[in-house]
């Protein structure tokens, strides 16, 4: 009788431990997926910013500067909010990663119509570099906290 | 004596470098508000966060407003290090503003 009680208790213990492992793994995967979804959103915003940046530095009409500044700074704000959300999920990203991006998109953009071809090329290249760097930083921070699944 | 300058009193959407870019440009902010405050007071605190929700500063504005203190108004960097405090909850904005004070020509 005592043996039966012990066996039942051990079985319950094993089932509970198994359930706990499965629950923890599911929770970990769900957290990883949610964080990765934020990374994917950030990448989409960065791709959009790249297109906006190229359009901005190829602009010939000065009247459009305000429009482009507004949309690029809106997207920078979206990235700032994403960084805040990721930090809240333990994917730590220093907000200073925004600086090269902001510079590439808004530093001297009011002089866009006066730039030389070389200047335009440098500015567009800076947009590409800043967006790629940003993507690398967020992915690396994500992988530190959520190593790739085997 | 200490003076607190709230950029929100100047504009909730400061934009651009020079008056050509609009009335609420960095040059106007620097010349009309920052420079007189720095000349008159021992310590000047600039609050940058009282702007429209979801507003983001452009680098041109930060460069002209803060870098221009050294580049155009001829303030010494070490004087600004002692006198000026840039207050914002966004570390990147603060660091970038100080970059322009310390090396304004690098970003021209």
gemmi code that builds the backbone of each chain (N, CA, C; Angstrom):
import gemmi

chains = {
    "A": [
        ("UNK", (0.834, -1.219, 0.000), (0.000, 0.000, 0.000), (0.863, 1.262, 0.000)),
        ("UNK", (1.884, 1.237, 0.950), (2.787, 2.385, 1.032), (3.563, 2.554, -0.285)),
        ("UNK", (3.992, 1.395, -0.845), (4.738, 1.430, -2.098), (3.881, 2.066, -3.217)),
        ("UNK", (2.588, 1.691, -3.228), (1.688, 2.237, -4.244), (1.559, 3.765, -4.102)),
        ("UNK", (1.483, 4.210, -2.849), (1.367, 5.665, -2.604), (2.639, 6.377, -3.087)),
        ("UNK", (3.807, 5.758, -2.744), (5.082, 6.369, -3.159), (5.162, 6.426, -4.684)),
        ("UNK", (4.791, 5.319, -5.351), (4.850, 5.272, -6.818), (3.925, 6.324, -7.438)),
        ("UNK", (2.744, 6.463, -6.858), (1.791, 7.470, -7.362), (2.360, 8.867, -7.195)),
        ("UNK", (2.969, 9.115, -6.011), (3.545, 10.449, -5.743), (4.683, 10.737, -6.713)),
        ("UNK", (5.536, 9.707, -6.947), (6.667, 9.900, -7.880), (6.127, 10.180, -9.281)),
        ("UNK", (5.095, 9.431, -9.697), (4.528, 9.641, -11.041), (3.994, 11.063, -11.182)),
        ("UNK", (3.277, 11.492, -10.135), (2.734, 12.872, -10.186), (3.878, 13.873, -10.286)),
        ("UNK", (4.940, 13.612, -9.494), (6.116, 14.501, -9.502), (6.735, 14.561, -10.892)),
        ("UNK", (6.889, 13.390, -11.536), (7.498, 13.339, -12.873), (6.632, 14.094, -13.877)),
        ("UNK", (5.320, 13.865, -13.803), (4.402, 14.550, -14.732), (4.491, 16.064, -14.526)),
        ("UNK", (4.505, 16.474, -13.262), (4.557, 17.910, -12.959), (5.860, 18.532, -13.474)),
        ("UNK", (6.988, 17.818, -13.215), (8.290, 18.334, -13.666), (8.303, 18.439, -15.194)),
        ("UNK", (7.770, 17.420, -15.864), (7.718, 17.420, -17.325), (6.877, 18.569, -17.841)),
        ("UNK", (5.747, 18.751, -17.204), (4.849, 19.839, -17.618), (5.542, 21.204, -17.459)),
        ("UNK", (6.279, 21.307, -16.355), (6.976, 22.564, -16.058), (8.045, 22.878, -17.114)),
        ("UNK", (8.791, 21.827, -17.502), (9.826, 22.016, -18.533), (9.171, 22.455, -19.842)),
        ("UNK", (8.070, 21.773, -20.203), (7.391, 22.113, -21.466), (6.850, 23.550, -21.404)),
        ("UNK", (6.284, 23.899, -20.254), (5.722, 25.248, -20.080), (6.808, 26.316, -20.212)),
        ("UNK", (7.953, 26.061, -19.523), (9.062, 27.041, -19.554), (9.588, 27.209, -20.973)),
        ("UNK", (9.736, 26.062, -21.695), (10.236, 26.133, -23.069), (9.275, 26.899, -23.962)),
        ("UNK", (7.989, 26.630, -23.788), (6.977, 27.309, -24.609), (7.017, 28.815, -24.336)),
        ("UNK", (7.188, 29.134, -23.042), (7.232, 30.555, -22.656), (8.457, 31.241, -23.290)),
        ("UNK", (9.605, 30.509, -23.245), (10.836, 31.055, -23.805), (10.682, 31.299, -25.310)),
        ("UNK", (10.077, 30.325, -25.993), (9.901, 30.451, -27.453), (8.936, 31.590, -27.773)),
        ("UNK", (7.878, 31.710, -26.974), (6.901, 32.783, -27.214), (7.565, 34.150, -27.023)),
        ("UNK", (8.368, 34.276, -25.952), (9.062, 35.549, -25.686), (10.018, 35.860, -26.837)),
        ("UNK", (10.734, 34.814, -27.279), (11.686, 34.990, -28.374), (10.940, 35.465, -29.632)),
        ("UNK", (9.812, 34.808, -29.928), (9.056, 35.176, -31.129), (8.521, 36.603, -31.051)),
        ("UNK", (8.053, 36.971, -29.856), (7.517, 38.339, -29.704), (8.630, 39.363, -29.897)),
        ("UNK", (9.801, 39.093, -29.290), (10.923, 40.029, -29.441), (11.377, 40.064, -30.897)),
        ("UNK", (11.403, 38.887, -31.544), (11.855, 38.863, -32.929), (10.889, 39.620, -33.830)),
        ("UNK", (9.623, 39.587, -33.466), (8.652, 40.326, -34.264), (8.948, 41.839, -34.198)),
        ("UNK", (9.422, 42.304, -33.032), (9.811, 43.723, -32.915), (11.044, 44.013, -33.778)),
        ("UNK", (11.986, 43.046, -33.796), (13.189, 43.212, -34.623), (12.780, 43.289, -36.104)),
        ("UNK", (11.835, 42.426, -36.484), (11.378, 42.436, -37.876), (10.722, 43.779, -38.217)),
        ("UNK", (9.923, 44.303, -37.295), (9.301, 45.621, -37.519), (10.377, 46.695, -37.692)),
        ("UNK", (11.403, 46.614, -36.815), (12.480, 47.612, -36.891), (13.186, 47.509, -38.241)),
        ("UNK", (13.420, 46.285, -38.708), (14.080, 46.109, -40.010), (13.243, 46.688, -41.146)),
        ("UNK", (11.928, 46.504, -41.035), (11.045, 47.076, -42.071), (11.119, 48.601, -42.055)),
        ("UNK", (11.130, 49.162, -40.839), (11.230, 50.631, -40.725), (12.566, 51.099, -41.314)),
        ("UNK", (13.634, 50.332, -41.043), (14.946, 50.714, -41.559), (14.989, 50.632, -43.092)),
        ("UNK", (14.345, 49.612, -43.655), (14.296, 49.506, -45.125), (13.549, 50.708, -45.715)),
        ("UNK", (12.461, 51.074, -45.030), (11.676, 52.228, -45.503), (12.512, 53.509, -45.395)),
        ("UNK", (13.230, 53.637, -44.257), (14.064, 54.823, -44.041), (15.149, 54.936, -45.113)),
        ("UNK", (15.650, 53.777, -45.521), (16.695, 53.780, -46.550), (16.139, 54.356, -47.854)),
        ("UNK", (14.941, 53.902, -48.219), (14.321, 54.418, -49.447), (14.034, 55.914, -49.318)),
        ("UNK", (13.524, 56.292, -48.123), (13.223, 57.721, -47.902), (14.513, 58.542, -47.948)),
        ("UNK", (15.583, 57.966, -47.378), (16.874, 58.662, -47.355), (17.426, 58.868, -48.746)),
        ("UNK", (17.309, 57.841, -49.583), (17.799, 57.966, -50.960), (16.975, 59.028, -51.687)),
        ("UNK", (15.650, 58.975, -51.501), (14.772, 59.963, -52.155), (15.112, 61.373, -51.663)),
        ("UNK", (15.375, 61.470, -50.363), (15.705, 62.778, -49.775), (16.962, 63.376, -50.404)),
        ("UNK", (18.022, 62.555, -50.478), (19.297, 63.100, -50.968), (19.338, 63.247, -52.488)),
        ("UNK", (18.277, 62.760, -53.166), (18.214, 62.956, -54.623), (17.229, 64.068, -54.972)),
        ("UNK", (16.691, 64.695, -53.932), (15.640, 65.685, -54.110), (16.173, 66.930, -54.830)),
        ("UNK", (15.363, 67.474, -55.714), (15.787, 68.694, -56.403), (14.872, 69.870, -56.059)),
        ("UNK", (13.758, 69.548, -55.394), (12.805, 70.601, -55.052), (12.890, 70.901, -53.552)),
        ("UNK", (13.332, 72.105, -53.230), (13.572, 72.464, -51.827), (12.289, 72.429, -50.980)),
        ("UNK", (11.146, 72.638, -51.659), (9.883, 72.667, -50.918), (9.539, 71.323, -50.276)),
        ("UNK", (10.165, 70.268, -50.785), (9.838, 68.940, -50.265), (10.652, 68.582, -49.019)),
        ("UNK", (11.604, 69.448, -48.650), (12.485, 69.116, -47.520), (11.688, 68.893, -46.239)),
        ("UNK", (10.752, 69.803, -45.977), (9.945, 69.663, -44.751), (9.211, 68.330, -44.719)),
        ("UNK", (8.661, 67.960, -45.871), (7.920, 66.709, -45.968), (8.843, 65.529, -45.644)),
        ("UNK", (10.002, 65.492, -46.292), (10.919, 64.367, -46.062), (11.474, 64.365, -44.638)),
        ("UNK", (11.724, 65.552, -44.109), (12.220, 65.599, -42.729), (11.169, 65.044, -41.791)),
        ("UNK", (9.916, 65.402, -42.060), (8.822, 64.933, -41.193), (8.716, 63.403, -41.244)),
        ("UNK", (8.735, 62.841, -42.458), (8.553, 61.386, -42.510), (9.774, 60.633, -41.980)),
        ("UNK", (10.969, 61.164, -42.217), (12.140, 60.433, -41.704), (12.218, 60.543, -40.175)),
        ("UNK", (11.907, 61.725, -39.635), (11.966, 61.840, -38.168), (10.832, 61.029, -37.512)),
        ("UNK", (9.699, 60.896, -38.217), (8.632, 60.018, -37.696), (9.142, 58.586, -37.588)),
        ("UNK", (9.844, 58.146, -38.624), (10.358, 56.773, -38.608), (11.453, 56.605, -37.556)),
        ("UNK", (12.233, 57.648, -37.327), (13.238, 57.573, -36.255), (12.522, 57.436, -34.910)),
        ("UNK", (11.413, 58.143, -34.767), (10.626, 58.036, -33.530), (10.075, 56.611, -33.373)),
        ("UNK", (9.633, 56.016, -34.474), (9.126, 54.631, -34.419), (10.251, 53.699, -33.940)),
        ("UNK", (11.468, 53.921, -34.467), (12.604, 53.084, -34.039), (12.913, 53.311, -32.562)),
        ("UNK", (12.812, 54.565, -32.121), (13.062, 54.858, -30.696), (12.062, 54.081, -29.820)),
        ("UNK", (10.792, 54.085, -30.251), (9.780, 53.355, -29.479), (10.068, 51.849, -29.483)),
        ("UNK", (10.533, 51.339, -30.617), (10.863, 49.907, -30.697), (12.025, 49.578, -29.762)),
        ("UNK", (13.027, 50.456, -29.715), (14.168, 50.243, -28.809), (13.668, 50.180, -27.367)),
        ("UNK", (12.757, 51.096, -27.021), (12.216, 51.113, -25.650), (11.506, 49.789, -25.351)),
        ("UNK", (10.712, 49.309, -26.320), (9.991, 48.040, -26.109), (10.974, 46.883, -25.971)),
        ("UNK", (12.011, 46.871, -26.813), (12.991, 45.778, -26.740), (13.758, 45.828, -25.418)),
        ("UNK", (14.114, 47.022, -24.971), (14.806, 47.140, -23.676), (13.932, 46.576, -22.559)),
        ("UNK", (12.631, 46.798, -22.664), (11.689, 46.263, -21.678), (11.618, 44.735, -21.720)),
        ("UNK", (12.062, 44.169, -22.826), (12.064, 42.707, -22.958), (13.476, 42.147, -22.815)),
        ("UNK", (14.338, 42.916, -22.158), (15.730, 42.518, -21.890), (16.608, 42.391, -23.130)),
        ("UNK", (16.165, 42.966, -24.252), (17.063, 43.055, -25.416), (17.600, 44.485, -25.370)),
        ("UNK", (18.801, 44.627, -24.791), (19.292, 45.970, -24.484), (19.984, 46.617, -25.684)),
        ("UNK", (19.436, 47.748, -26.087), (20.007, 48.489, -27.219), (20.201, 49.938, -26.772)),
        ("UNK", (21.433, 50.427, -26.942), (21.741, 51.804, -26.558), (21.085, 52.748, -27.581)),
        ("UNK", (20.355, 53.739, -27.066), (19.656, 54.650, -27.985), (20.648, 55.449, -28.849)),
        ("UNK", (21.942, 55.428, -28.477), (22.924, 56.177, -29.282), (23.090, 55.583, -30.679)),
        ("UNK", (22.558, 54.385, -30.885), (22.593, 53.791, -32.222), (21.733, 54.619, -33.197)),
        ("UNK", (20.855, 55.446, -32.638), (20.013, 56.315, -33.481), (20.804, 57.484, -34.070)),
        ("UNK", (21.903, 57.848, -33.400), (22.617, 59.075, -33.795), (23.141, 59.039, -35.243)),
        ("UNK", (23.899, 57.992, -35.643), (24.384, 57.995, -37.034), (23.242, 58.018, -38.049)),
        ("UNK", (22.142, 57.396, -37.674), (20.984, 57.358, -38.568), (20.377, 58.761, -38.711)),
        ("UNK", (20.217, 59.418, -37.555), (19.645, 60.773, -37.583), (20.564, 61.717, -38.375)),
        ("UNK", (21.884, 61.537, -38.145), (22.828, 62.401, -38.875), (22.738, 62.151, -40.375)),
        ("UNK", (22.685, 60.866, -40.736), (22.662, 60.524, -42.165), (21.410, 61.061, -42.848)),
        ("UNK", (20.345, 61.236, -42.084), (19.080, 61.658, -42.692), (18.770, 63.138, -42.517)),
        ("UNK", (19.288, 63.729, -41.452), (18.835, 65.115, -41.187), (19.946, 66.156, -41.065)),
        ("UNK", (21.211, 65.720, -41.023), (22.261, 66.740, -40.890), (22.480, 67.413, -42.249)),
        ("UNK", (22.249, 68.697, -42.292), (22.418, 69.508, -43.508), (21.467, 69.124, -44.637)),
        ("UNK", (20.346, 68.504, -44.302), (19.423, 68.130, -45.384), (18.739, 69.350, -46.004)),
        ("UNK", (18.795, 70.480, -45.293), (18.181, 71.683, -45.884), (19.055, 72.242, -47.017)),
        ("UNK", (20.307, 71.708, -47.102), (21.185, 72.195, -48.182), (21.181, 71.220, -49.360)),
        ("UNK", (20.199, 70.332, -49.358), (20.214, 69.232, -50.332), (20.294, 69.698, -51.791)),
        ("UNK", (19.606, 70.786, -52.107), (19.599, 71.200, -53.523), (20.939, 71.801, -53.965)),
        ("UNK", (21.776, 72.162, -52.991), (23.070, 72.760, -53.341), (24.207, 71.732, -53.364)),
        ("UNK", (23.895, 70.466, -53.052), (24.981, 69.487, -52.926), (25.543, 69.072, -54.292)),
        ("UNK", (26.825, 68.665, -54.264), (27.453, 68.166, -55.492), (27.051, 66.697, -55.672)),
        ("UNK", (27.392, 66.149, -56.824), (27.119, 64.725, -57.087), (27.874, 63.867, -56.066)),
        ("UNK", (29.134, 64.277, -55.769), (29.935, 63.517, -54.793), (29.276, 63.572, -53.414)),
        ("UNK", (28.776, 64.766, -53.074), (28.101, 64.943, -51.780), (26.873, 64.055, -51.698)),
        ("UNK", (26.116, 64.010, -52.795), (24.903, 63.188, -52.830), (25.273, 61.724, -52.614)),
        ("UNK", (26.311, 61.300, -53.311), (26.735, 59.906, -53.203), (27.188, 59.581, -51.782)),
        ("UNK", (27.944, 60.511, -51.169), (28.390, 60.302, -49.777), (27.196, 60.222, -48.827)),
        ("UNK", (26.236, 61.114, -49.032), (25.072, 61.144, -48.138), (24.242, 59.865, -48.255)),
        ("UNK", (24.076, 59.388, -49.493), (23.302, 58.160, -49.691), (24.050, 56.974, -49.081)),
        ("UNK", (25.364, 56.982, -49.264), (26.182, 55.906, -48.691), (26.079, 55.914, -47.158)),
        ("UNK", (26.038, 57.110, -46.565), (25.917, 57.213, -45.098), (24.576, 56.639, -44.626)),
        ("UNK", (23.523, 56.832, -45.428), (22.209, 56.276, -45.063), (22.289, 54.747, -45.073)),
        ("UNK", (22.913, 54.193, -46.113), (23.057, 52.730, -46.194), (23.857, 52.202, -45.003)),
        ("UNK", (24.994, 52.865, -44.724), (25.857, 52.405, -43.623), (25.108, 52.445, -42.298)),
        ("UNK", (24.404, 53.560, -42.059), (23.725, 53.724, -40.766), (22.601, 52.704, -40.591)),
        ("UNK", (21.863, 52.422, -41.673), (20.766, 51.459, -41.536), (21.327, 50.044, -41.331)),
        ("UNK", (22.407, 49.715, -42.064), (23.009, 48.380, -41.902), (23.563, 48.197, -40.497)),
        ("UNK", (24.219, 49.250, -40.005), (24.806, 49.205, -38.662), (23.699, 48.986, -37.625)),
        ("UNK", (22.605, 49.716, -37.801), (21.475, 49.612, -36.869), (20.949, 48.186, -36.860)),
        ("UNK", (20.778, 47.607, -38.063), (20.268, 46.232, -38.157), (21.220, 45.271, -37.439)),
        ("UNK", (22.524, 45.464, -37.656), (23.510, 44.567, -37.034), (23.448, 44.677, -35.512)),
        ("UNK", (23.318, 45.898, -35.006), (23.293, 46.111, -33.548), (22.069, 45.449, -32.921)),
        ("UNK", (20.898, 45.643, -33.528), (19.698, 45.073, -32.895), (19.704, 43.553, -32.988)),
        ("UNK", (20.200, 43.029, -34.100), (20.236, 41.567, -34.234), (21.212, 40.959, -33.226)),
        ("UNK", (22.362, 41.619, -33.083), (23.357, 41.079, -32.141), (22.833, 41.154, -30.697)),
        ("UNK", (22.148, 42.253, -30.351), (21.580, 42.354, -28.993), (20.509, 41.285, -28.782)),
        ("UNK", (19.730, 41.039, -29.832), (18.684, 40.018, -29.740), (19.314, 38.639, -29.517)),
        ("UNK", (20.368, 38.337, -30.284), (20.980, 37.004, -30.190), (21.708, 36.789, -28.870)),
        ("UNK", (22.155, 37.888, -28.254), (22.798, 37.758, -26.930), (21.777, 37.233, -25.927)),
        ("UNK", (20.572, 37.757, -26.027), (19.529, 37.377, -25.074), (18.771, 36.117, -25.495)),
        ("UNK", (18.664, 35.928, -26.796), (17.951, 34.753, -27.316), (18.867, 34.064, -28.320)),
        ("UNK", (19.775, 33.215, -27.872), (20.688, 32.539, -28.806), (19.895, 31.768, -29.855)),
        ("UNK", (20.471, 31.637, -31.068), (19.740, 30.918, -32.115), (19.306, 29.537, -31.628)),
        ("UNK", (18.097, 29.122, -32.025), (17.599, 27.806, -31.599), (18.396, 26.716, -32.320)),
        ("UNK", (18.660, 25.587, -31.620), (19.435, 24.527, -32.266), (18.656, 23.905, -33.430)),
    ],
    "B": [
        ("UNK", (24.097, 82.770, -10.696), (22.656, 82.586, -10.874), (22.371, 81.604, -12.014)),
        ("UNK", (21.265, 80.903, -11.845), (20.933, 79.869, -12.825), (19.681, 80.243, -13.620)),
        ("UNK", (19.724, 79.940, -14.916), (18.568, 80.213, -15.778), (18.132, 78.903, -16.426)),
        ("UNK", (16.841, 78.648, -16.413), (16.332, 77.462, -17.100), (15.648, 77.902, -18.390)),
        ("UNK", (16.112, 77.339, -19.481), (15.536, 77.657, -20.786), (14.736, 76.436, -21.252)),
        ("UNK", (13.459, 76.635, -21.451), (12.615, 75.536, -21.919), (12.354, 75.737, -23.410)),
        ("UNK", (12.815, 74.790, -24.202), (12.662, 74.970, -25.658), (11.185, 75.041, -26.058)),
        ("UNK", (10.323, 74.439, -25.237), (8.886, 74.480, -25.517), (8.335, 75.900, -25.523)),
        ("UNK", (9.007, 76.822, -24.824), (8.565, 78.221, -24.848), (8.939, 78.889, -26.172)),
        ("UNK", (9.910, 78.307, -26.843), (10.342, 78.828, -28.151), (9.480, 78.219, -29.255)),
        ("UNK", (9.414, 76.889, -29.256), (8.551, 76.193, -30.210), (8.374, 74.743, -29.773)),
        ("UNK", (7.196, 74.199, -30.081), (6.956, 72.771, -29.790), (7.456, 71.913, -30.945)),
        ("UNK", (7.723, 72.565, -32.096), (8.271, 71.809, -33.227), (9.432, 72.600, -33.858)),
        ("UNK", (10.522, 72.741, -33.088), (11.658, 73.482, -33.651), (12.192, 72.761, -34.887)),
        ("UNK", (12.539, 73.536, -35.906), (12.966, 72.884, -37.148), (13.959, 73.747, -37.922)),
        ("UNK", (14.938, 73.091, -38.488), (15.830, 73.730, -39.452), (16.994, 74.454, -38.829)),
        ("UNK", (17.832, 74.940, -39.731), (19.092, 75.543, -39.302), (18.993, 77.076, -39.237)),
        ("UNK", (18.608, 77.658, -40.346), (18.607, 79.125, -40.446), (17.186, 79.655, -40.675)),
        ("UNK", (16.987, 80.977, -40.544), (15.638, 81.521, -40.770), (15.057, 81.177, -42.137)),
        ("UNK", (15.907, 80.870, -43.092), (15.417, 80.416, -44.412), (14.549, 79.169, -44.281)),
        ("UNK", (14.862, 78.360, -43.254), (14.126, 77.100, -43.050), (12.861, 77.306, -42.220)),
        ("UNK", (12.707, 78.471, -41.652), (11.505, 78.742, -40.857), (11.839, 79.566, -39.619)),
        ("UNK", (10.772, 80.101, -39.041), (10.916, 81.013, -37.903), (11.493, 80.297, -36.671)),
        ("UNK", (11.127, 79.029, -36.523), (11.547, 78.311, -35.316), (12.807, 77.482, -35.562)),
        ("UNK", (13.742, 78.119, -36.227), (14.990, 77.436, -36.582), (16.006, 77.548, -35.441)),
        ("UNK", (17.070, 76.769, -35.563), (18.095, 76.713, -34.519), (18.827, 78.035, -34.348)),
        ("UNK", (19.052, 78.724, -35.469), (19.790, 79.988, -35.368), (19.019, 81.004, -34.523)),
        ("UNK", (17.707, 81.069, -34.726), (16.887, 81.978, -33.920), (16.895, 81.562, -32.455)),
        ("UNK", (16.805, 80.263, -32.221), (16.821, 79.776, -30.829), (18.148, 80.154, -30.168)),
        ("UNK", (19.232, 79.954, -30.890), (20.553, 80.235, -30.323), (20.733, 81.734, -30.061)),
        ("UNK", (20.441, 82.519, -31.106), (20.721, 83.951, -30.996), (19.768, 84.673, -30.036)),
        ("UNK", (18.487, 84.297, -30.090), (17.502, 85.050, -29.302), (17.377, 84.543, -27.873)),
        ("UNK", (17.696, 83.258, -27.654), (17.447, 82.707, -26.319), (18.715, 82.201, -25.634)),
        ("UNK", (19.450, 81.326, -26.329), (20.611, 80.711, -25.668), (21.741, 81.701, -25.373)),
        ("UNK", (22.120, 82.474, -26.382), (23.259, 83.381, -26.200), (22.999, 84.422, -25.100)),
        ("UNK", (21.830, 85.110, -25.123), (21.577, 86.072, -24.032), (21.604, 85.394, -22.660)),
        ("UNK", (21.043, 84.175, -22.574), (21.033, 83.472, -21.281), (22.463, 83.151, -20.846)),
        ("UNK", (23.275, 82.682, -21.777), (24.658, 82.317, -21.423), (25.485, 83.550, -21.056)),
        ("UNK", (25.167, 84.677, -21.686), (25.905, 85.905, -21.363), (25.519, 86.461, -19.999)),
        ("UNK", (24.266, 86.217, -19.622), (23.760, 86.853, -18.409), (23.888, 85.996, -17.143)),
        ("UNK", (23.832, 84.672, -17.335), (23.781, 83.796, -16.153), (25.030, 82.918, -16.032)),
        ("UNK", (25.275, 82.460, -14.770), (26.445, 81.611, -14.522), (26.199, 80.183, -14.978)),
        ("UNK", (24.920, 79.792, -14.909), (24.573, 78.416, -15.263), (23.285, 78.431, -16.083)),
        ("UNK", (23.295, 77.724, -17.198), (22.093, 77.688, -18.044), (21.702, 76.231, -18.298)),
        ("UNK", (20.442, 75.953, -17.972), (19.921, 74.602, -18.139), (18.928, 74.651, -19.302)),
        ("UNK", (19.159, 73.823, -20.308), (18.263, 73.827, -21.467), (17.420, 72.560, -21.451)),
        ("UNK", (16.121, 72.737, -21.336), (15.212, 71.586, -21.307), (14.724, 71.309, -22.731)),
        ("UNK", (15.017, 70.116, -23.214), (14.704, 69.817, -24.614), (13.435, 68.978, -24.821)),
        ("UNK", (12.862, 68.492, -23.736), (11.779, 67.508, -23.928), (10.370, 68.075, -24.060)),
        ("UNK", (10.206, 69.361, -23.783), (8.864, 69.933, -23.836), (8.491, 70.323, -25.274)),
        ("UNK", (8.402, 69.296, -26.112), (8.057, 69.517, -27.521), (6.812, 68.677, -27.836)),
        ("UNK", (6.329, 68.803, -29.066), (5.128, 68.060, -29.454), (5.355, 66.551, -29.288)),
        ("UNK", (4.308, 65.841, -28.884), (4.431, 64.380, -28.717), (4.872, 63.789, -30.055)),
        ("UNK", (5.796, 62.857, -29.980), (6.328, 62.179, -31.164), (7.219, 63.054, -32.047)),
        ("UNK", (7.560, 64.243, -31.545), (8.505, 65.070, -32.291), (9.904, 64.496, -32.121)),
        ("UNK", (10.698, 64.541, -33.177), (12.101, 64.132, -33.091), (12.970, 65.293, -33.593)),
        ("UNK", (14.045, 65.562, -32.885), (14.967, 66.609, -33.334), (15.713, 66.155, -34.579)),
        ("UNK", (16.003, 67.106, -35.435), (16.878, 66.827, -36.572), (18.298, 67.220, -36.179)),
        ("UNK", (19.283, 66.567, -36.795), (20.674, 66.854, -36.460), (21.077, 68.282, -36.815)),
        ("UNK", (20.512, 68.818, -37.908), (20.854, 70.189, -38.302), (20.488, 71.168, -37.197)),
        ("UNK", (19.330, 70.940, -36.601), (18.887, 71.830, -35.528), (19.872, 71.768, -34.360)),
        ("UNK", (20.240, 70.558, -33.953), (21.134, 70.397, -32.793), (22.517, 70.991, -33.101)),
        ("UNK", (22.981, 70.761, -34.323), (24.304, 71.267, -34.708), (24.321, 72.793, -34.684)),
        ("UNK", (23.309, 73.394, -35.282), (23.285, 74.859, -35.366), (23.046, 75.490, -33.989)),
        ("UNK", (22.156, 74.891, -33.208), (21.833, 75.481, -31.901), (23.015, 75.369, -30.944)),
        ("UNK", (23.625, 74.197, -30.849), (24.674, 73.984, -29.844), (26.082, 74.132, -30.430)),
        ("UNK", (26.314, 73.504, -31.580), (27.626, 73.657, -32.220), (27.860, 75.114, -32.589)),
        ("UNK", (26.773, 75.808, -32.954), (26.874, 77.218, -33.343), (27.350, 78.113, -32.210)),
        ("UNK", (27.184, 77.676, -30.974), (27.670, 78.488, -29.838), (29.180, 78.626, -29.915)),
        ("UNK", (29.844, 77.567, -30.364), (31.302, 77.583, -30.483), (31.697, 78.145, -31.844)),
        ("UNK", (31.015, 77.658, -32.875), (31.388, 77.993, -34.242), (31.091, 79.457, -34.602)),
        ("UNK", (29.936, 79.935, -34.213), (29.550, 81.296, -34.619), (29.592, 82.315, -33.485)),
        ("UNK", (29.276, 81.869, -32.281), (29.202, 82.835, -31.173), (30.504, 82.902, -30.391)),
        ("UNK", (31.441, 82.035, -30.743), (32.803, 82.035, -30.179), (32.864, 81.786, -28.666)),
        ("UNK", (31.942, 81.009, -28.162), (32.055, 80.581, -26.763), (33.168, 79.546, -26.679)),
        ("UNK", (33.898, 79.550, -25.565), (34.936, 78.535, -25.352), (34.248, 77.240, -24.918)),
        ("UNK", (34.791, 76.131, -25.408), (34.190, 74.836, -25.077), (34.213, 74.594, -23.565)),
        ("UNK", (35.351, 74.916, -22.918), (35.419, 74.637, -21.472), (34.462, 75.527, -20.670)),
        ("UNK", (34.159, 76.709, -21.192), (33.166, 77.573, -20.531), (31.786, 76.916, -20.630)),
        ("UNK", (31.475, 76.396, -21.815), (30.173, 75.730, -22.005), (30.095, 74.460, -21.163)),
        ("UNK", (31.223, 73.736, -21.078), (31.237, 72.524, -20.240), (30.807, 72.859, -18.813)),
        ("UNK", (31.233, 74.032, -18.339), (30.904, 74.421, -16.958), (29.517, 75.043, -16.845)),
        ("UNK", (29.157, 75.872, -17.823), (27.933, 76.682, -17.695), (26.661, 76.009, -18.179)),
        ("UNK", (26.799, 75.189, -19.204), (25.611, 74.692, -19.899), (25.228, 73.291, -19.452)),
        ("UNK", (23.935, 73.100, -19.235), (23.409, 71.749, -18.956), (22.306, 71.463, -19.957)),
        ("UNK", (22.450, 70.369, -20.673), (21.410, 69.992, -21.633), (20.596, 68.885, -20.988)),
        ("UNK", (19.316, 69.146, -20.811), (18.485, 68.194, -20.074), (17.457, 67.549, -21.011)),
        ("UNK", (17.577, 66.245, -21.166), (16.607, 65.484, -21.956), (16.629, 64.046, -21.480)),
        ("UNK", (15.500, 63.387, -21.622), (15.468, 61.976, -21.211), (16.086, 61.082, -22.283)),
        ("UNK", (16.436, 61.685, -23.429), (17.010, 60.885, -24.520), (18.527, 61.071, -24.559)),
        ("UNK", (19.232, 60.042, -24.120), (20.693, 60.111, -24.029), (21.344, 60.399, -25.382)),
        ("UNK", (20.764, 59.841, -26.440), (21.365, 60.039, -27.767), (21.309, 61.513, -28.188)),
        ("UNK", (20.217, 62.177, -27.848), (20.062, 63.599, -28.210), (21.074, 64.434, -27.427)),
        ("UNK", (21.206, 64.105, -26.150), (22.140, 64.843, -25.291), (23.580, 64.651, -25.786)),
        ("UNK", (23.948, 63.387, -26.046), (25.321, 63.094, -26.482), (25.605, 63.759, -27.828)),
        ("UNK", (24.622, 63.734, -28.723), (24.840, 64.335, -30.043), (25.021, 65.854, -29.922)),
        ("UNK", (24.225, 66.480, -29.054), (24.344, 67.933, -28.866), (25.745, 68.285, -28.348)),
        ("UNK", (26.242, 67.487, -27.406), (27.587, 67.747, -26.880), (28.667, 67.459, -27.911)),
        ("UNK", (28.427, 66.471, -28.775), (29.377, 66.208, -29.884), (29.565, 67.479, -30.703)),
        ("UNK", (28.453, 68.159, -30.984), (28.520, 69.359, -31.828), (29.204, 70.511, -31.105)),
        ("UNK", (29.078, 70.542, -29.784), (29.772, 71.594, -29.029), (31.285, 71.313, -29.052)),
        ("UNK", (31.639, 70.051, -28.884), (33.063, 69.707, -28.784), (33.770, 69.682, -30.140)),
        ("UNK", (33.039, 69.385, -31.197), (33.684, 69.343, -32.530), (32.716, 69.823, -33.603)),
        ("UNK", (32.349, 71.100, -33.574), (31.332, 71.573, -34.533), (31.783, 71.462, -35.989)),
        ("UNK", (33.094, 71.667, -36.230), (33.564, 71.677, -37.622), (33.538, 70.290, -38.263)),
        ("UNK", (33.655, 69.271, -37.414), (33.676, 67.902, -37.929), (32.376, 67.550, -38.663)),
        ("UNK", (31.312, 68.192, -38.269), (30.003, 67.809, -38.829), (29.433, 68.863, -39.772)),
        ("UNK", (30.255, 69.796, -40.188), (29.749, 70.884, -41.026), (29.368, 70.366, -42.396)),
    ],
}
model = gemmi.Model(1)
for chain_id, residues in chains.items():
    chain = gemmi.Chain(chain_id)
    for i, (resn, *xyz) in enumerate(residues, 1):
        res = gemmi.Residue()
        res.name, res.seqid = resn, gemmi.SeqId(i, " ")
        for name, pos in zip(("N", "CA", "C"), xyz):
            atom = gemmi.Atom()
            atom.name, atom.element = name, gemmi.Element(name[0])
            atom.pos, atom.b_iso = gemmi.Position(*pos), 0.0
            res.add_atom(atom)
        chain.add_residue(res)
    model.add_chain(chain)
structure = gemmi.Structure()
structure.add_model(model)
structure.setup_entities()
